[in-house]
């Protein structure tokens, strides 16, 4: 579904991503793990168009979208759920969902909002509340639901477990798996490598702007080097 | 007592025009965090172009005024393209935009001066059937009522559009965070352009109403309202639409009350700005200010 070739992302003189290549096949969860500052979020920003690429090519469903502006990539079918959730705090929960479907017809949007409220009943209950008044876990659910409102071919998730209680993290990861089982393609960026390897099909390990390792998630899970470096095991 | 009431009514009328001027001002600030200091120049050109359309082009008011309002909106687009858009990528775009908008204000005012001359001009007499109503000792003209109805009507329409329309929601999303808006598929540049169009159209409409209210139009009429408009949006809370409406009316009232209570009309501005200071000391974010922190 997505194929990234030698992506380079730089913020002024600072090069965050140095020629990174990877693939996300349709219907799978691919995870991108690695320590803080490895450039994982920058990869997602490059894919979503928030950060312009210095060089490299992004092929999405066979189409070159490397130079496409961010808002048009949403129409193509790429939706990013950003790090730190970034809900529109002053707007209502429902308005956040509506804006998630900004580029889709109003009729479908209303139907999909009902679907999101089935996935996450709390969003229905607090529909009129300001998004900023939700708890961290609820905001993460809203951010994911808002991303899904675009009916993306590819959903990009940036650190969905960040700052959440373990039970909520469990719930979110189970939900992500359920999405995949329903056919949703997902690229997951996580610092929580254990959980990410648990639910993903394939994984790439990033360090200081490069991919240093890749493989099937179950193989990486049993790799002693990975266990030492990222899973906190001896 | 009845003089007092009459003054309150007058203050409310002129306050509604201040409010209309200020919501355009505050709308751009809310979305871009930029003060558009050419807003007053567009206010002037709105009034003067309406005059040109009614006199030189000979159009009736009901065509001329909406046309002049649209023309003001187009000027706003031009203003955005020239003074703001090229600077948006700069880190100091708030400050540089402020300066370049002053430059555009000077260009606009010079155009007005060149085309219309420096004289004070007025709308042709007999353009309106200006009925005068007396309620006991209070006098209200139909023109005043029309002005306040149009000003309040436009403010209500804008508030409703921002609250309920798809574009209105997109404008609020851009105001909260441009990057988040982009991630949702919102074309931020296009929304910002539309914001400038609406803001300037309202500013131009305020210029027309102001000219009608005082029966005078001049290339420097923007000067008198420029600082007041700024005071109004600070009073109401920067970026708050209801705050600008409320602030405009409060400012209009405090002006006329000053004259009424002290008997000195030259104290008018001094007291109005003193009220502003007092409110800011009591509530630094303004009447309806949110005091929010803006995300990247």
Interface residues (C-beta under 8 A of the other chain):
Chain A: X48 X49 X50 X69 X70 X71 X72 X74 X75 X79 X80 X82 X86 X88 X89 X90 X91 X95 X98 X99 X100 X102 X103 X106 X146 X150
Chain B: X166 X169 X170 X172 X173 X176 X177 X179 X180 X181 X182 X183 X184 X185 X186 X187 X188 X290 X292 X295
